[in-house]
Amino acid sequence: MRTTVDLDKETGNELTRVVGLTREKQAVVLRQAIRLGLPLLANRMQSPRPEGYFADAYKHNPERQRLEKAMLSVQQRPER
């Protein structure tokens, strides 16, 4: 798919700098920038998760607490 993109002067200068650093074609750098930036943009536009959305993932686990208390009593030394 061919598309024309108008860039402002600052973005054009940044693109030229990155093309020089990577030694890739301008089209390759633009494709990579779009691929890397689109997920960030989409994530920014999503509404935040409601309160308690991840509560099921962090349930209280008594076995885990017993294990952590037991590990506190074990004397640990750095390996040399």
Secondary structure, DSSP 8 states (H G I E B T S, - for coil): --------HHHHHHHHHHHHHHT--HHHHHHHHHHHHHHHHHHHHS----TTTTGGGG---HHHHHHHHHHHHS------
